[in-house]
Amino acid sequence: MRFLRVALCVACLPVAALRADDGKEEKQAPEDIPNFNQLDEYIYIPKSTLSIGTRFYFRGPKTTYSGQGTNPSTVNPGADDTVLVPNISRTYIDGTVEPDQRMVTINAGLGGQTTVPIAPDGRTNTWGYDNASQLLPNGNIAFHTYSSEITDTDSHDVSGTANAGIELILDRDMGKIGKRWTWSMTAGFSISDIHSSAYIAVPSTLTTLTDTYDLFGQVPPAPPYNSPNNITQAVFGVGGSVVSGTSTASASQAIVQQILLGNLPLNRTETPTLEDTTNRYFIEGAYYTLRVGPTITMPVGGKFKLNVSAGPALIYSGSTLNILEDLNVATGEDFTTLYQKQNTKILPGYYVDVNLQYQLTDTAGFYFGGLYQGAGTYSQSVPSGTSPSTGAGLSYNSRIDFSGQEGVKGGLTVRF
């Protein structure tokens, strides 16, 4: 029996082992969730900011004007050495005197006829005048030309005009300064207008040239009048009777009216007078500003940031200098002379910006601030004739000063 019990125990050992294994399999713990903490994560953080804005009330460059010029006659009365030359074309500001156009018909032989100019008699039938004041008390008529020389020696300063402009700014984050402040590199581009204008009364010497002509006792029709002139003239019979061939007591006919004038001046005078002439000085153009420098950003509250930026700048300016001389005359129409010159220049400078930025979202916002920038100066010059008194060349000059420009600005920002 003893051996039987031992045999049964030995026989049961494999079964117990299998049961033990089954128990272990049933109690085995579930597999762990894989750990991904060791994998690299990529979260994009915007590091660049693009700002698009407008400059308001940005004061343009200061300008200074100076120089002299001439306001030459716009007509041609003939040179002084032609005063005694008859039958040449002469134009004045208040009329014209042309060569005589009268013709006469002569026998050309074999029953034919031809027209030829009449024999010179010191008169012309082709002329015109514009103002009643040209008729002189002695029965003659005067024609005029005018010219002036600006003798101004002063300089005229004009403050810069406030205007608007646009700007485009790109910031790139570079890192932190301390725990809260950050800094970035800034590059910007802006464009603004140049506009300067001034009306100034300047001293000048006005020269009046007067040519006097003989009317031979005739009284011309009221001005404006040009001879020869086609008119319609009433015709009456003797005692107001009916004119033969008509059915009325009066008839009309077309005739050529001619008032004869001397075909050369009786005399010529030139009279200088000191007067004020109105000059308009104005400059039109635009300038571009390129700038680069560091920007320091300081948080102010939850969504506000204060940005301060400063650095070098480069200005490219293109402008046109204009001087418009306005000459008022006693007879005839007033006339003007325009002198004009274009110029471009590159100037080094500097800038300082202070902006308060409000962040609407993580990537969008707007800003408002002020700016101050400065650069050098450049000059423009335009030739303006030759002095009648000295024979020296004259010119008008201007200086454009980009120092001390300030203004305010605002716009939108986008981070990317």
C-alpha angles and dihedrals in degrees: 000000000000091000090046092057091047091050092050091051091050090048092052095052095083091049091051090049091053091049090050090052091049090053092051092051091050093050096045112127120243119259117270122251109258114262113233096176091106093060119099115253121211116205114168114226115192111241102173130069125198116199124193116186152144129247112226125200090356107174113233126219122294117247136204125198130198143145142081135266146172131251100205126199114272093210136059119233092170128265121289092255090060097057091103094044110104128216102021127133114265126178126196134182089251102034150337138253116201134181116282113275099188116132134193129205117233136179111268094191131256089057093301128128135206138181124238134172114276119253109276111266100170094263139099131203095200115083143097142201135201111200135051089219088071091071107093126213091244091060097258126114129231130213124195146202126187135204134164142197118214108227098182114144099176130102118232119209121204123190118231115270117237111240142151133266142171130242138193119199131184122195126190118197112236104176146280134310106206119323102313111019124082134189134209141179115252130203120182143180127196139170127204137172128252113217125162127159138168136170109210131177106225130184117256142168110241115202117200116197114199125190116189121206134193118245092187092230095306124132112217122215119268115288143298087057135156127188130246094042129179111227139166115240128196117236123205131188123235108291090003093292124153113285113238111263095023134090098214135070090247137033136183135225136191114244137171111245116210129183110189121223132185110271094224133034120272087216143341128220133182117204122189119204133177112240141153117255123196114237123189113206117191139161124199126185147093139252134209124215123205116188141171132182147121123292125205117206123202122186114235111190122321104316104010126095130185115216124195119186134173137164148112124320137193122213124202110192131188120183144158121223114213129185116184115191115201115200118193113202135191096233130025126016122320113250138201138211123209124204116190138179134172124212141172130201141177115217131182117226147142140249141206122196130186116186135176108210127197117201111215094179136352090278107025137055145126137244142207127190151121135270139200126190139164142185139163133285136256135192135226129199132188125189111241107186138277125300110250090209101047105015090231122139115255131208143177118229137196136186122207114205119197097182123119101016117166139170147135130264144184142179149128131302130207124189120208 
